[in-house]
Amino acid sequence: MDLSKFRYPGEFEPQTDVFINWLPDYCEGPHGDGGRQVLVDVIRALMGHANVHVNCGCGTSLEACMARLASEGFDVMDPLVTGVRNVSAEESDGKFDPYIHFHKFDDWGVSIRDNGPNVMIDGEGNTVGVNPMWSNYSNNDKNEPAQQLARRSGVHMAVDLGVYDWVNTDMVSEGGNREFNGKGVMIAVEDTECRKRNPEYTKEQVEEEYKRIWNLKQIIWIPQPLVEDDDVRLGPIDKLEDGTLVWPASFAAHADEYCRFVGEDTILLTEVTEEEAASNPVDAENKRRIDAAYEILKNTVLPDDRPLNIIRIPSPKHMHCREKQEDPMVQGWKQFFDEIGGSAFDGTPWPEGDYCLLTSCSYGNFLICNDVVLTQKYWREGLDPAIREKDEQALAVFKQVFPDRTIIPIDSYELNLYGGGVHCWTKNVFIPQKSND
């Protein structure tokens, strides 16, 4: 298929649809319930600003999802007819459907950003879907039936929107590690795409294939992800004063935690101060990684000869989560480690006592959706005032970057515990109206 006329739009461009995966039923306990509350807040914030799709995949009860939404004040109707109505047709101005579209696409994953629908467009209203391989963040063989199931779910979502032409690839790639400027430029973490996801290929082969399937003119490779967003199998990343080891809470290792396109030539990049880097080893290593990315970005020239405009945004104050072994979330991690031999790649065994993770909090994991921007915040009553100060600093940056959009900060901590955030758990799509010419 000739892809030369197609492009992947930037997130800051118009959108029509946003998909969300509901938190599965096996995520029980207070954190699972808290994570669903974040999704409720995200859905509420998106209504009227895009067509909202909620997928209840494998191990997820549609009935339980609807009951939760009903308890949150949504007017729940027959999902096969009208979905969940939240705003009237008059309030939505006829632009977007005034109800939630429910789906039961088979998908055992959670971060729909990564395996959800990838849709490119041309200037005449045509669409083409891009279908990468999926390997559960390098935890499984990409040819396993379960991985193919998750891969197909994104295809089915796009087909449901009327996308019938497809380009396929044998390479593994996740949406959270792809940042597009809408003009043929993509940012991605090199360590993730090349060494972690596609080790059987050279960097040159990966780049050639990505330029083919995404019709790219340029790929900006930033070296590494943030430490707390890196592969948990690498082992602990810090130690508390009482000796408790601190583990990351993610497999992802994605660019969208700290480096985002907010315009064709504008980047929002997380910053770690010298003072923060001197205070703990995680910030020290994050500063090294981010500074390496900054050096690449500041020396980058786009295909149209423009330099990048780099705007800095603070990193949140670290938030540790300590749980007992019997906590459902901890049991999920323990089961995973049992399956890989009971220890990390560095030989560190699974802890016998309290489990402590560094929540993958980030101000970079935001969603731009037409006239609104859904950001993440972390301060609650009773928490360290320094957390609120960071929230306020980040909010000021967002207001500077998006002066004509409404900023909606969402308390995303409980969702971040599952290794993703507002951006990870949403997947935006633009389906244009086909030209009659």
Sine and cosine of phi, psi and omega as CSV:
sin_phi,cos_phi,sin_psi,cos_psi,sin_omega,cos_omega
0.00,0.00,0.66,-0.75,0.01,-1.00
-0.98,0.18,0.93,-0.38,-0.02,-1.00
-0.98,-0.18,0.11,0.99,-0.15,-0.99
-0.90,0.44,-0.35,0.94,0.00,-1.00
-0.99,-0.15,-0.02,1.00,-0.07,-1.00
-0.98,-0.18,0.41,-0.91,0.05,-1.00
-0.53,-0.85,0.39,-0.92,0.10,-1.00
-0.99,-0.11,0.88,-0.47,-0.07,-1.00
-0.93,0.36,0.47,-0.88,0.11,-0.99
-0.95,0.31,0.45,-0.89,-0.02,-1.00
-0.91,0.42,-0.39,0.92,0.00,-1.00
-0.98,0.21,-0.09,1.00,0.06,-1.00
-1.00,0.05,0.12,-0.99,0.00,-1.00
-0.85,0.53,0.53,-0.84,0.04,-1.00
-0.76,-0.65,0.41,-0.91,0.06,-1.00
-0.90,-0.44,-0.56,0.83,-0.14,-0.99
-0.69,-0.73,0.55,-0.84,0.11,-0.99
-0.73,-0.69,0.79,-0.61,0.03,-1.00
-0.98,-0.19,0.55,-0.83,0.04,-1.00
-0.67,-0.74,0.68,-0.73,0.15,-0.99
-1.00,-0.08,0.82,-0.58,0.05,-1.00
-0.94,0.33,0.59,-0.80,-0.02,-1.00
-0.89,0.45,0.80,-0.60,-0.09,-1.00
-0.87,0.49,0.37,-0.93,-0.03,-1.00
-0.91,0.42,-0.45,0.89,-0.02,-1.00
-0.95,0.30,-0.18,0.98,0.10,-0.99
-0.99,0.10,0.98,0.21,-0.07,-1.00
-1.00,-0.01,-0.05,-1.00,0.06,-1.00
0.99,0.12,0.01,-1.00,-0.08,-1.00
-0.89,0.45,-0.55,0.84,-0.02,-1.00
-0.96,0.29,-0.62,0.79,0.07,-1.00
-0.88,0.47,-0.68,0.73,0.03,-1.00
-0.91,0.41,-0.64,0.77,0.03,-1.00
-0.92,0.40,-0.61,0.80,0.04,-1.00
-0.90,0.44,-0.62,0.78,0.04,-1.00
-0.91,0.41,-0.55,0.84,0.03,-1.00
-0.90,0.44,-0.62,0.79,0.07,-1.00
-0.88,0.48,-0.68,0.73,0.02,-1.00
-0.90,0.44,-0.61,0.79,0.07,-1.00
-0.87,0.50,-0.70,0.71,0.00,-1.00
-0.90,0.44,-0.61,0.79,0.04,-1.00
-0.91,0.41,-0.72,0.69,0.01,-1.00
-0.87,0.49,-0.71,0.71,-0.02,-1.00
-0.88,0.47,-0.64,0.77,-0.02,-1.00
-0.93,0.36,-0.46,0.89,-0.07,-1.00
-1.00,0.04,-0.38,0.92,-0.07,-1.00
-0.86,0.51,0.76,-0.65,-0.03,-1.00
1.00,0.01,-0.19,0.98,-0.02,-1.00
-0.94,-0.35,-0.14,0.99,0.07,-1.00
-0.17,-0.99,0.24,-0.97,0.17,-0.99
-0.97,0.23,0.85,-0.52,-0.13,-0.99
-0.98,-0.18,0.78,-0.62,0.00,-1.00
-0.88,-0.47,0.77,-0.64,0.06,-1.00
-0.89,-0.45,0.87,-0.50,0.00,-1.00
-0.98,-0.21,0.79,-0.61,0.08,-1.00
-0.95,-0.30,1.00,-0.02,-0.13,-0.99
-1.00,0.09,-0.50,-0.87,-0.05,-1.00
-0.87,0.50,0.72,-0.69,0.03,-1.00
0.94,0.33,0.33,0.94,-0.03,-1.00
-0.80,-0.61,0.82,-0.57,-0.04,-1.00
-1.00,0.04,0.86,-0.51,0.08,-1.00
-0.88,0.47,-0.64,0.77,-0.03,-1.00
-0.90,0.44,-0.67,0.74,0.01,-1.00
-0.92,0.39,-0.61,0.79,0.04,-1.00
-0.89,0.46,-0.73,0.68,-0.01,-1.00
-0.91,0.42,-0.61,0.79,0.02,-1.00
-0.90,0.44,-0.63,0.77,0.01,-1.00
-0.91,0.41,-0.68,0.73,0.01,-1.00
-0.91,0.41,-0.60,0.80,0.05,-1.00
-0.89,0.45,-0.64,0.77,0.00,-1.00
-0.92,0.38,-0.33,0.94,0.01,-1.00
-1.00,-0.06,0.14,0.99,0.09,-1.00
0.99,-0.12,0.08,1.00,0.07,-1.00
-0.98,0.21,0.58,-0.82,0.01,-1.00
-1.00,0.09,1.00,-0.07,-0.12,-0.99
-0.99,0.15,0.81,-0.58,0.03,-1.00
-0.83,-0.56,-0.15,-0.99,0.01,-1.00
-0.90,0.44,0.91,-0.42,-0.07,-1.00
-0.90,0.43,-0.38,0.92,-0.01,-1.00
-0.99,0.15,-0.18,0.98,-0.04,-1.00
-0.91,-0.41,-0.83,0.55,-0.12,-0.99
-0.81,-0.59,-0.10,0.99,-0.02,-1.00
0.94,0.34,-0.46,-0.89,0.02,-1.00
-0.95,-0.31,0.93,-0.38,-0.07,-1.00
-0.99,0.15,0.75,-0.66,-0.01,-1.00
-0.82,-0.57,-0.50,0.87,0.08,-1.00
-0.73,-0.69,0.46,-0.89,-0.01,-1.00
-0.96,0.28,0.32,-0.95,0.04,-1.00
-0.86,0.51,-0.56,0.83,0.01,-1.00
-0.92,0.39,-0.66,0.75,-0.01,-1.00
-0.92,0.39,-0.56,0.83,0.00,-1.00
-0.98,0.19,-0.12,0.99,0.06,-1.00
0.89,0.46,0.32,0.95,0.05,-1.00
0.97,0.25,-0.04,1.00,-0.07,-1.00
-0.98,0.20,-0.67,0.74,-0.02,-1.00
-0.79,-0.62,0.48,-0.88,-0.02,-1.00
-0.87,0.49,0.71,-0.70,-0.05,-1.00
-1.00,0.09,0.47,0.88,0.00,-1.00
-0.49,-0.87,0.31,-0.95,0.04,-1.00
-0.99,0.11,0.71,-0.70,0.13,-0.99
-1.00,0.02,0.86,-0.50,0.03,-1.00
-1.00,-0.10,0.59,-0.81,0.02,-1.00
-0.69,-0.73,0.36,-0.93,0.09,-1.00
-0.78,-0.63,0.74,0.67,0.07,-1.00
-0.94,0.34,0.73,-0.68,-0.01,-1.00
-0.92,0.40,0.94,-0.34,-0.01,-1.00
-0.42,-0.91,0.91,-0.42,-0.01,-1.00
-1.00,0.05,-0.07,1.00,-0.01,-1.00
-0.98,0.20,0.07,-1.00,-0.01,-1.00
-0.83,-0.56,-0.71,0.70,-0.04,-1.00
-0.99,0.14,1.00,-0.02,-0.12,-0.99
-0.92,0.39,-0.31,0.95,0.10,-1.00
-0.82,0.58,-0.56,0.83,-0.19,-0.98
-1.00,0.09,-0.61,0.79,-0.01,-1.00
-0.86,-0.51,0.23,0.97,0.01,-1.00
-0.98,0.22,-0.09,-1.00,-0.12,-0.99
-0.93,0.37,0.76,-0.65,0.06,-1.00
-0.94,-0.34,0.91,-0.41,-0.11,-0.99
-0.82,-0.57,0.83,-0.55,0.11,-0.99
-0.98,-0.21,0.39,-0.92,-0.07,-1.00
-0.75,-0.66,0.34,-0.94,0.18,-0.98
-0.89,-0.45,-0.20,-0.98,-0.04,-1.00
-1.00,0.01,0.11,0.99,-0.07,-1.00
-0.86,-0.50,0.24,0.97,0.03,-1.00
1.00,0.03,0.15,0.99,0.02,-1.00
-1.00,0.01,0.44,-0.90,0.01,-1.00
-0.76,-0.65,0.42,-0.91,0.14,-0.99
-0.57,-0.82,0.69,-0.73,0.02,-1.00
-1.00,-0.08,0.54,-0.84,0.05,-1.00
-0.92,-0.39,0.75,-0.66,-0.17,-0.98
-0.84,-0.54,0.99,0.10,0.05,-1.00
-0.96,0.27,0.21,-0.98,0.12,-0.99
-0.97,0.23,0.22,-0.98,-0.05,-1.00
-0.66,-0.75,0.71,-0.71,-0.06,-1.00
-0.71,-0.70,0.35,0.94,-0.03,-1.00
0.80,0.60,0.78,0.63,0.05,-1.00
0.87,0.50,0.65,0.76,0.03,-1.00
0.94,0.33,0.24,0.97,0.04,-1.00
-0.99,0.12,-0.32,0.95,-0.07,-1.00
-0.65,-0.76,0.27,-0.96,0.08,-1.00
-0.94,0.33,0.72,-0.70,-0.08,-1.00
-0.91,0.41,-0.28,0.96,-0.01,-1.00
-1.00,-0.07,-0.04,1.00,0.06,-1.00
-0.88,0.48,0.55,-0.84,0.01,-1.00
-0.83,0.56,-0.63,0.77,-0.02,-1.00
-0.90,0.43,-0.58,0.81,0.01,-1.00
-0.96,0.30,-0.60,0.80,0.06,-1.00
-0.92,0.40,-0.55,0.83,0.04,-1.00
-0.89,0.46,-0.74,0.67,0.01,-1.00
-0.90,0.44,-0.59,0.81,0.03,-1.00
-0.90,0.44,-0.68,0.73,-0.04,-1.00
-0.92,0.40,-0.48,0.88,-0.08,-1.00
-0.88,0.48,-0.65,0.76,0.04,-1.00
-0.90,0.44,-0.61,0.79,0.05,-1.00
-0.89,0.45,-0.70,0.71,-0.02,-1.00
-0.89,0.45,-0.60,0.80,0.03,-1.00
-0.89,0.45,-0.68,0.73,0.01,-1.00
-0.93,0.37,-0.65,0.76,0.04,-1.00
-0.87,0.50,-0.61,0.79,0.03,-1.00
-0.87,0.49,-0.41,0.91,0.04,-1.00
-1.00,-0.06,0.02,1.00,0.05,-1.00
0.99,-0.12,0.34,0.94,0.04,-1.00
-0.99,-0.10,0.92,-0.39,-0.13,-0.99
-0.89,-0.46,-0.23,0.97,0.03,-1.00
-0.99,-0.16,0.67,-0.74,-0.14,-0.99
-0.67,-0.74,0.52,-0.85,0.18,-0.98
-0.85,-0.52,0.76,-0.65,-0.08,-1.00
-0.93,-0.35,0.37,-0.93,0.06,-1.00
-0.55,-0.83,0.44,-0.90,0.03,-1.00
-1.00,0.00,-0.01,1.00,-0.03,-1.00
-1.00,-0.02,0.53,-0.85,0.00,-1.00
-1.00,0.01,0.74,-0.67,0.05,-1.00
-0.41,-0.91,0.60,-0.80,-0.04,-1.00
-0.88,-0.48,0.59,-0.80,-0.11,-0.99
-0.87,0.49,-0.50,0.86,-0.01,-1.00
-0.93,0.38,-0.25,0.97,0.01,-1.00
-0.96,-0.27,0.29,0.96,0.04,-1.00
-0.82,-0.58,0.90,-0.44,0.06,-1.00
-0.90,-0.43,0.85,-0.52,-0.06,-1.00
-0.93,-0.36,0.56,-0.83,0.08,-1.00
-0.98,-0.18,0.06,1.00,0.04,-1.00
0.99,0.16,-0.08,1.00,-0.03,-1.00
-0.83,-0.56,0.52,0.86,0.09,-1.00
1.00,0.08,0.37,0.93,0.03,-1.00
-0.84,-0.54,0.70,-0.72,0.01,-1.00
-0.76,-0.64,0.65,-0.76,0.14,-0.99
-0.96,-0.26,0.68,-0.73,0.05,-1.00
-0.48,-0.88,0.44,-0.90,0.08,-1.00
-0.98,0.18,0.88,-0.48,-0.07,-1.00
-0.90,0.45,-0.70,0.72,-0.02,-1.00
-0.85,0.53,-0.59,0.80,-0.03,-1.00
-0.97,0.26,-0.79,0.61,-0.10,-1.00
-0.93,0.37,-0.63,0.77,-0.13,-0.99
-1.00,-0.05,-0.82,0.57,-0.11,-0.99
-1.00,0.09,-0.60,0.80,-0.05,-1.00
-1.00,0.08,-0.71,0.71,-0.13,-0.99
-1.00,-0.06,-0.56,0.83,-0.10,-0.99
-0.74,-0.67,0.84,0.54,-0.08,-1.00
-0.92,0.40,-0.30,0.95,-0.01,-1.00
-0.98,0.20,-0.13,0.99,0.01,-1.00
-0.91,-0.42,0.44,-0.90,0.12,-0.99
-0.98,0.19,0.30,-0.95,0.07,-1.00
-0.85,0.53,-0.62,0.79,-0.01,-1.00
-0.91,0.42,-0.62,0.79,0.03,-1.00
-0.93,0.36,-0.66,0.75,0.05,-1.00
-0.87,0.49,-0.73,0.68,-0.03,-1.00
-0.89,0.45,-0.67,0.74,0.01,-1.00
-0.87,0.48,-0.69,0.72,-0.02,-1.00
-0.93,0.37,-0.65,0.76,0.01,-1.00
-0.91,0.41,-0.61,0.79,0.05,-1.00
-0.91,0.42,-0.53,0.85,0.03,-1.00
-0.94,0.33,-0.80,0.59,-0.16,-0.99
-0.97,0.25,-0.43,0.90,0.00,-1.00
-0.97,-0.26,0.06,1.00,-0.06,-1.00
0.76,0.65,0.84,0.54,-0.07,-1.00
-0.99,-0.12,0.53,-0.85,0.15,-0.99
-0.99,-0.10,-0.43,0.90,-0.12,-0.99
-0.42,-0.91,0.66,-0.75,0.17,-0.99
-0.88,-0.47,0.80,-0.60,0.07,-1.00
-0.99,-0.16,0.94,-0.33,-0.03,-1.00
-1.00,-0.01,0.89,-0.45,0.16,-0.99
-0.99,-0.15,0.58,-0.81,-0.28,-0.96
-0.92,0.40,-0.81,0.59,-0.18,-0.98
-0.65,-0.76,0.31,-0.95,0.06,-1.00
-0.99,0.10,0.05,-1.00,0.15,-0.99
-0.93,0.38,0.48,-0.88,-0.08,-1.00
-0.87,0.49,-0.74,0.67,-0.07,-1.00
-0.96,0.29,-0.18,0.98,0.06,-1.00
-0.98,-0.21,0.01,1.00,-0.04,-1.00
-0.99,0.17,0.02,-1.00,-0.10,-1.00
-0.92,0.40,0.87,-0.50,-0.01,-1.00
-0.86,0.51,-0.42,0.91,-0.02,-1.00
-0.93,0.37,-0.24,0.97,0.04,-1.00
-0.95,0.32,-0.32,0.95,0.08,-1.00
0.93,-0.36,-0.03,-1.00,-0.04,-1.00
-0.87,0.49,0.46,-0.89,-0.04,-1.00
-0.89,-0.46,-0.12,0.99,-0.02,-1.00
-0.27,-0.96,0.10,-1.00,0.04,-1.00
-0.63,-0.78,0.74,-0.67,0.03,-1.00
-0.97,0.25,0.19,-0.98,-0.05,-1.00
-0.87,0.50,-0.50,0.87,0.00,-1.00
-1.00,0.07,0.11,0.99,0.04,-1.00
1.00,-0.06,-0.10,0.99,0.00,-1.00
-0.92,0.39,0.78,-0.62,0.02,-1.00
-0.96,0.28,0.59,-0.81,0.01,-1.00
-0.94,-0.33,0.81,-0.58,-0.02,-1.00
-0.95,-0.31,0.48,-0.87,0.15,-0.99
-0.95,0.32,0.23,-0.97,-0.07,-1.00
-0.86,-0.51,0.59,0.81,-0.12,-0.99
-0.43,-0.90,0.33,-0.95,0.22,-0.97
-0.93,-0.36,-0.24,0.97,-0.40,-0.92
-0.90,0.43,-0.85,0.53,-0.04,-1.00
0.89,0.46,0.80,0.59,-0.15,-0.99
-0.93,-0.37,0.40,-0.92,0.01,-1.00
-0.94,0.35,-0.49,0.87,-0.14,-0.99
-0.95,0.32,-0.03,1.00,0.11,-0.99
-0.98,0.17,-0.35,0.94,-0.10,-1.00
-0.48,-0.88,-0.11,0.99,-0.06,-1.00
-0.64,-0.77,0.94,-0.33,-0.15,-0.99
-0.75,-0.67,0.65,-0.76,0.20,-0.98
-0.98,0.22,0.81,-0.59,0.11,-0.99
-0.88,-0.47,0.10,0.99,0.06,-1.00
-0.16,-0.99,0.13,-0.99,-0.05,-1.00
-0.85,0.53,-0.57,0.82,-0.03,-1.00
-0.80,-0.60,0.32,0.95,-0.10,-1.00
-0.85,-0.52,0.75,-0.66,-0.04,-1.00
-0.89,-0.45,0.69,-0.73,0.19,-0.98
-0.98,-0.22,0.89,-0.46,-0.13,-0.99
-0.82,-0.57,0.77,-0.64,0.02,-1.00
-0.90,0.44,0.50,-0.87,0.01,-1.00
-0.78,-0.62,0.69,-0.72,0.14,-0.99
-0.91,-0.41,0.81,-0.58,-0.06,-1.00
-0.98,0.22,0.27,-0.96,0.06,-1.00
-0.88,0.48,-0.64,0.77,0.00,-1.00
-0.90,0.44,-0.68,0.73,0.02,-1.00
-0.91,0.42,-0.67,0.74,-0.01,-1.00
-0.89,0.46,-0.51,0.86,-0.01,-1.00
-0.98,0.18,-0.19,0.98,-0.13,-0.99
-1.00,-0.01,-0.41,0.91,-0.03,-1.00
-0.32,-0.95,0.42,-0.91,-0.08,-1.00
-0.93,0.38,-0.48,0.88,0.00,-1.00
-0.92,0.38,-0.75,0.66,0.03,-1.00
-0.90,0.44,-0.59,0.81,0.02,-1.00
-0.88,0.48,-0.73,0.68,0.00,-1.00
-0.94,0.34,-0.61,0.79,0.05,-1.00
-0.88,0.47,-0.65,0.76,0.02,-1.00
-0.88,0.47,-0.67,0.74,0.03,-1.00
-0.87,0.50,-0.70,0.71,-0.03,-1.00
-0.93,0.37,-0.68,0.73,-0.01,-1.00
-0.93,0.37,-0.65,0.76,0.03,-1.00
-0.88,0.47,-0.59,0.81,0.05,-1.00
-0.91,0.42,-0.65,0.76,0.06,-1.00
-0.91,0.42,-0.66,0.75,-0.01,-1.00
-0.87,0.50,-0.66,0.75,0.00,-1.00
-0.87,0.49,-0.63,0.78,0.02,-1.00
-0.93,0.37,-0.72,0.69,-0.06,-1.00
-0.91,0.42,-0.67,0.74,-0.07,-1.00
-0.94,0.35,-0.35,0.94,0.02,-1.00
-0.98,-0.18,0.11,0.99,-0.01,-1.00
-0.99,0.10,0.69,-0.73,0.13,-0.99
-0.89,-0.46,0.81,-0.59,-0.02,-1.00
-0.95,0.32,0.27,-0.96,-0.02,-1.00
-0.84,0.54,-0.43,0.90,0.03,-1.00
-1.00,-0.07,0.29,0.96,0.09,-1.00
0.97,0.25,0.17,0.99,0.07,-1.00
-1.00,0.08,0.63,-0.77,0.16,-0.99
-0.98,0.18,0.22,-0.98,0.05,-1.00
-1.00,0.06,0.67,-0.74,0.13,-0.99
-1.00,-0.06,0.91,-0.41,-0.11,-0.99
-0.96,-0.29,0.86,-0.51,0.04,-1.00
-0.93,-0.36,0.74,-0.67,-0.07,-1.00
-0.99,-0.11,0.58,-0.81,0.04,-1.00
-0.74,-0.67,0.62,-0.79,-0.07,-1.00
-0.92,0.38,0.33,-0.94,0.17,-0.99
-1.00,-0.06,0.55,-0.84,0.00,-1.00
-0.92,0.40,0.34,-0.94,0.15,-0.99
-0.93,0.38,0.63,-0.77,-0.03,-1.00
-0.87,0.50,0.65,-0.76,0.02,-1.00
-0.78,-0.63,0.93,-0.36,-0.01,-1.00
-1.00,-0.04,0.59,-0.81,0.05,-1.00
-0.87,-0.49,0.89,-0.45,0.04,-1.00
-0.95,-0.31,0.79,-0.61,-0.04,-1.00
-0.71,-0.71,0.39,-0.92,0.10,-0.99
-0.98,0.22,0.36,-0.93,-0.03,-1.00
-0.87,0.50,-0.50,0.87,-0.06,-1.00
-0.98,0.18,-0.11,0.99,0.03,-1.00
-0.88,0.48,0.70,-0.71,-0.05,-1.00
-0.82,0.57,-0.63,0.78,0.00,-1.00
-0.91,0.42,-0.67,0.74,0.02,-1.00
-0.92,0.40,-0.63,0.78,0.03,-1.00
-0.88,0.48,-0.58,0.81,0.06,-1.00
-0.89,0.45,-0.70,0.71,0.05,-1.00
-0.91,0.42,-0.67,0.74,-0.01,-1.00
-0.87,0.49,-0.69,0.73,0.02,-1.00
-0.86,0.50,-0.65,0.76,0.02,-1.00
-0.88,0.47,-0.73,0.69,-0.02,-1.00
-0.92,0.38,-0.55,0.84,0.07,-1.00
-0.87,0.50,-0.60,0.80,-0.04,-1.00
-0.95,0.33,-0.36,0.93,0.01,-1.00
-0.95,-0.30,0.31,0.95,0.11,-0.99
0.97,-0.25,0.05,1.00,0.11,-0.99
1.00,0.06,0.04,1.00,0.00,-1.00
-0.52,-0.85,0.27,-0.96,0.02,-1.00
-0.98,0.22,0.12,-0.99,0.01,-1.00
-0.87,0.49,-0.47,0.88,-0.01,-1.00
-1.00,0.07,0.08,1.00,0.04,-1.00
1.00,-0.05,-0.08,1.00,0.00,-1.00
-0.93,0.37,0.84,-0.54,-0.01,-1.00
-0.97,0.25,0.36,-0.93,0.09,-1.00
-0.87,0.50,0.70,-0.71,-0.06,-1.00
-0.90,0.43,0.59,-0.81,0.03,-1.00
-1.00,0.04,-0.46,0.89,-0.01,-1.00
-0.99,-0.12,-0.64,-0.77,0.01,-1.00
-0.88,0.48,0.58,-0.81,0.07,-1.00
-0.98,-0.20,0.73,-0.69,0.00,-1.00
-0.80,-0.60,0.81,-0.58,0.05,-1.00
-0.84,-0.54,0.48,-0.88,0.12,-0.99
-1.00,-0.07,0.94,-0.34,-0.06,-1.00
-0.86,0.50,0.68,-0.74,-0.03,-1.00
-0.98,0.18,0.92,0.39,0.01,-1.00
-0.99,0.14,0.56,-0.83,-0.03,-1.00
-0.27,-0.96,0.63,-0.78,0.17,-0.98
-1.00,0.07,-0.13,0.99,0.01,-1.00
-0.99,0.11,-0.22,0.97,-0.08,-1.00
-1.00,-0.03,0.86,0.50,-0.04,-1.00
-0.95,-0.30,0.30,-0.95,0.04,-1.00
-0.88,-0.47,0.80,-0.59,0.15,-0.99
-1.00,-0.07,0.82,-0.57,-0.03,-1.00
-0.66,-0.75,1.00,-0.01,0.01,-1.00
0.85,0.53,-0.94,-0.35,-0.10,-0.99
-1.00,-0.06,0.10,0.99,0.04,-1.00
-0.80,-0.60,0.42,-0.91,0.11,-0.99
-0.77,-0.63,0.88,-0.48,0.01,-1.00
-1.00,-0.05,0.93,-0.38,-0.03,-1.00
-0.94,-0.33,0.09,-1.00,-0.01,-1.00
-0.93,-0.36,0.64,-0.76,0.09,-1.00
-0.73,-0.69,0.26,-0.97,-0.16,-0.99
-0.69,-0.72,-0.30,0.95,-0.07,-1.00
-0.97,0.23,0.70,-0.72,0.15,-0.99
-0.77,-0.64,0.32,-0.95,0.02,-1.00
-0.82,0.58,0.78,-0.62,0.02,-1.00
0.99,-0.12,-0.19,0.98,0.02,-1.00
-1.00,0.07,0.18,-0.98,0.00,-1.00
-0.82,0.57,0.80,-0.60,0.04,-1.00
-0.84,0.54,-0.39,0.92,0.03,-1.00
-0.89,0.45,-0.49,0.87,0.06,-1.00
-0.92,0.40,-0.68,0.73,0.03,-1.00
-0.90,0.44,-0.64,0.77,0.01,-1.00
-0.87,0.49,-0.66,0.75,0.05,-1.00
-0.90,0.43,-0.69,0.72,0.05,-1.00
-0.83,0.55,-0.70,0.72,-0.04,-1.00
-0.93,0.38,-0.62,0.78,0.05,-1.00
-0.89,0.45,-0.69,0.72,0.00,-1.00
-0.91,0.42,-0.66,0.75,0.00,-1.00
-0.87,0.49,-0.63,0.78,0.02,-1.00
-0.89,0.46,-0.62,0.78,0.04,-1.00
-0.91,0.42,-0.70,0.71,0.00,-1.00
-0.88,0.48,-0.63,0.78,0.02,-1.00
-0.92,0.39,-0.54,0.84,0.06,-1.00
-0.94,0.35,-0.69,0.73,-0.07,-1.00
-0.96,0.27,-0.57,0.82,-0.07,-1.00
-0.84,-0.54,0.92,0.38,-0.08,-1.00
-0.92,0.40,-0.38,0.93,-0.07,-1.00
-0.97,-0.26,0.19,0.98,0.02,-1.00
-0.85,-0.53,0.46,-0.89,0.04,-1.00
-1.00,0.10,0.81,-0.59,0.01,-1.00
-1.00,-0.04,0.81,-0.58,-0.01,-1.00
-0.87,-0.48,1.00,-0.09,0.04,-1.00
-0.95,0.30,0.71,-0.71,-0.02,-1.00
-0.83,-0.55,0.76,-0.66,0.07,-1.00
-0.93,0.36,0.97,-0.23,-0.19,-0.98
-0.95,-0.30,0.11,0.99,-0.12,-0.99
-0.79,0.61,-0.74,0.67,-0.07,-1.00
-0.91,0.42,-0.48,0.88,0.06,-1.00
-0.98,0.19,-0.60,0.80,0.03,-1.00
-0.87,0.49,-0.44,0.90,0.03,-1.00
-0.88,0.48,-0.39,0.92,0.00,-1.00
-1.00,-0.07,0.28,0.96,0.13,-0.99
1.00,0.06,0.19,0.98,0.03,-1.00
-0.49,-0.87,0.00,-1.00,-0.02,-1.00
-0.61,-0.79,-0.38,-0.92,-0.07,-1.00
-0.84,0.54,-0.66,0.75,0.00,-1.00
-0.96,0.29,-0.65,0.76,-0.03,-1.00
-0.89,0.45,-0.58,0.82,-0.11,-0.99
-1.00,-0.07,0.18,0.98,0.06,-1.00
-0.76,-0.65,0.47,-0.88,0.05,-1.00
-0.67,-0.75,0.94,-0.35,-0.05,-1.00
-1.00,0.04,0.59,-0.81,-0.02,-1.00
-0.66,-0.75,0.59,-0.81,0.13,-0.99
-0.88,-0.47,0.87,-0.48,0.07,-1.00
-0.93,-0.36,0.97,-0.26,-0.07,-1.00
-0.98,0.22,0.34,-0.94,0.14,-0.99
-0.98,0.20,0.75,-0.66,-0.05,-1.00
-0.95,0.33,0.68,-0.73,-0.02,-1.00
-0.92,0.40,0.59,-0.81,0.03,-1.00
-1.00,-0.04,-0.06,1.00,-0.03,-1.00
-0.94,0.33,0.00,0.00,0.00,0.00
